[in-house]
Structure formats: structure tokens, C-alpha cells
Amino acid sequence: EVQLVESGGGMVQPGGSLRLSCAASGFTFSTYYMIWFRQAPGKEREFVAAISWSGGGFYANSVKGRFTISRNNAKNSVYLQMNSLAPEDTAVYYCNRDRSPPVLYSGSFSYPGPYDYWGQGTQVTVSS
């Protein structure tokens, strides 16, 4: 059974940092791209970042240069270091997995999905 457990969210002031974690189980972690998505109130879920099994990263244009995705295959975990946070980063953050790299269209990466499983997510609130 696939399980994805996100943690590390919280409330932070603009300009602050947070590190999210996702613990995965129930599948062969090292053979999948791992992905972070986020969903803000009233908006659709959107791609944030992805990482290949070997560590290559892909980022949404809105977070490039501020967020860094990493993974530890020995711990079946993926991380998202978020720096220079802004109010528009406020959302519930989710991790997921995919066999394929993200799709590049009009200069932006995305994962169209669909996905049959989502964890509970972790809330990130950026506010002064």
C-alpha cells in the first residue's frame, strides 16, 4: 500500500525559510521521480518541484532559485527546502511520485497526472 506522509509545514514570516519532508513507503522509492505539489485556497493543485532518482531537479518558474528539492533514497524520503518565502507560497504542500519526468510546455514544467493517491499534505502559511 502506497503511503506518503508530508511534514514540516508551519507559519513563517515573509522572507523566512521552511524545510518540508515526505516519507514514502509501499513502492520502490528509488525508481520514481518524486514530486512536490501545492494547492492554495480556491486554486487548483500545481506543480512545484520534482527530482529524478539520481538527483536531477525540476522547478516551477515561480519557485526557481528559492526552493531546492532533494531526496535520500536510503531513507525513502524527499525534501523541499524553501527560502525567501512569500505570501503567495501559502498553500497545502503534497508529495507524490511518477515514473516519468515532468512535461515541459511553453517554458513551464508540469505533471498532468492523474494520481490515485494523495497524502494529507502539510500546511505552509507565509504571513506577517
C-alpha positions in Angstrom: 0.0 0.0 0.0 1.4 3.4 -1.0 1.8 5.9 1.8 3.1 9.4 1.5 3.4 11.4 4.8 4.3 15.1 4.5 5.6 17.1 7.4 7.5 20.3 8.3 4.9 22.9 7.4 4.1 25.9 9.6 3.7 29.6 9.8 6.6 31.8 8.8 7.1 35.5 8.1 7.8 36.7 4.5 11.5 36.1 3.7 11.7 33.1 6.1 12.5 29.5 5.4 11.0 26.1 5.9 12.0 22.6 5.1 9.4 20.1 4.2 9.8 16.3 4.4 7.9 13.5 2.8 8.3 9.9 4.0 7.3 7.3 1.4 6.5 3.6 1.6 4.8 0.9 -0.3 6.7 1.2 -3.6 10.2 1.1 -4.9 11.1 4.7 -4.0 14.5 4.9 -5.8 12.9 4.1 -9.2 10.4 7.0 -9.2 10.5 10.7 -9.8 9.4 12.4 -6.6 7.3 15.5 -6.9 6.1 18.3 -4.7 2.7 20.0 -5.5 0.8 22.7 -3.7 -2.7 23.9 -3.5 -3.7 27.3 -2.4 -7.2 28.1 -1.2 -9.6 28.4 -4.1 -6.9 27.3 -6.6 -6.0 24.1 -8.5 -3.2 22.0 -7.3 0.0 23.0 -9.1 3.5 21.5 -9.7 6.3 22.9 -7.5 9.3 20.7 -8.0 10.4 17.3 -8.9 13.6 15.2 -8.6 14.8 12.2 -10.6 16.1 9.0 -9.0 19.6 10.3 -9.5 19.0 13.8 -8.0 18.2 15.9 -11.0 15.8 18.7 -10.1 13.0 20.4 -12.0 11.2 23.5 -10.7 8.2 25.7 -11.4 9.2 29.1 -12.6 7.6 30.7 -9.6 9.9 28.9 -7.1 13.1 28.6 -9.2 16.1 30.0 -7.3 14.2 30.0 -3.9 13.3 26.3 -3.4 15.5 23.2 -3.5 14.3 19.7 -3.8 16.4 16.8 -2.6 16.0 13.1 -1.8 17.5 10.4 0.3 16.9 7.0 -1.3 18.2 5.1 1.7 15.5 6.8 3.9 12.7 6.7 1.2 12.3 10.5 1.8 12.1 13.6 -0.3 12.6 17.1 1.0 11.8 20.7 -0.1 13.9 23.5 1.2 12.0 26.7 0.8 13.8 30.0 1.2 12.7 33.6 0.7 9.1 32.6 1.3 6.4 35.0 0.1 2.7 35.2 0.9 1.9 33.7 -2.5 3.7 30.5 -1.3 0.9 29.9 1.2 -0.7 26.5 0.4 -1.0 22.9 1.4 2.0 21.1 0.1 1.8 17.5 -1.1 4.3 15.0 -2.4 3.7 12.3 -5.0 5.5 10.0 -7.4 5.7 9.4 -11.1 7.5 7.1 -13.4 8.2 9.9 -15.9 9.9 13.3 -15.9 7.8 16.4 -15.9 6.3 17.7 -19.2 7.8 20.9 -20.5 5.3 23.1 -22.3 5.7 26.8 -23.1 8.7 27.1 -20.8 7.0 25.6 -17.8 7.2 22.1 -16.2 4.0 20.3 -15.1 2.8 16.8 -14.2 -0.7 16.3 -15.7 -1.4 13.2 -13.6 -3.9 11.9 -12.6 -2.8 10.4 -9.4 -4.8 7.8 -7.4 -3.3 8.6 -4.0 -2.6 11.7 -2.1 -1.3 12.1 1.4 -2.7 14.6 3.9 -0.4 17.4 3.0 1.3 19.9 5.2 0.1 23.5 5.5 2.5 26.3 4.8 1.4 29.8 5.8 3.5 32.9 5.0 2.2 35.9 6.7 3.5 38.9 8.7 
